[in-house]
Amino acid sequence: MVRSRFGLGKSFILLGTGLLGCLAMVGVRFLFTGHWTHAFLIWNLVLALVPLVIAGFAQVLTKKGPFVLLVPLLFLLSLAWLIFFPNSSYIFTDFIHLIQRGLPVDNPNARGMETMLLWYDVIVRSLFAFSGHFLGLVSLLIMHRLWRRFFGRLWGWILVFVSSIFAGYGVFVGRFLRLNSWSLFTYPNSTWHSVLDNLFMPDAWLFSLSIAFFLGVSYLFVYLLNRSHWGDVDES
């Protein structure tokens, strides 16, 4: 018997907890330095919430109705979800700013406020990245259930695999081409040209597949934990 499932309600509780923790750490940073160094990460975390919101709508809107109408609806919602899904894992790439800054001293084990602030920044960004990535994984879990229910177990996993690949390339597009999810709507022609021109570049594939592999492995953790601890229903 299924006791409870890890779904939208629990996700928003975790979101609130994670967001409060992130805001608290940003506030502490401001008290020490007087600068809102990590304010942009708050916006990135908000963007990471969008896929979960879309997945929530998909879960609610496809509960009842004629199958012939629900399938096209799920397809459109899945497409919208996929466009914004890379935002959840994008925050990991913000570590590049800390890498560029480097250590203030040659000794990696040196103490002092300047060094400790750098370590603090690493921890803050880790919390933001973990929170955003986790929200994305929960949205993927919700979409996976829907795909499995409508298309069967095999196609459910195929779509998880394809989504991970697309998300990996989406993170590449965001970090290196400096394009956003909404660029597809605001500048469709130039965005599609940039996306297609870089699609087969070796560096794009190396980066994209690395993100996709990380995303796939971490999703397996969430999927298996969900099944073993909370229980899950085979909706196929």
Secondary structure, 3 states (H helix, E strand, C coil): CCCCCCCHHHHHHHHHHHHHHHHHHHHHHHHHHCCCCCHHHHHHHHHHHHHHHHHHHHHHHCCCCCHHHHHHHHHHHHHHHHHHCCHHHHHHHHHHHHHHHCCCCCCCCCCCHHHHHHHHHHHHHHHHHHHHHHHHHHHHHHHHHHHHHHHCHHHHHHHHHHHHHHHHHHHHHHHHCCCCCCHHHHCHHHHHHHHHHCCCCHHHHHHHHHHHHHHHHHHHHHHHHHHHHHCCCCCC
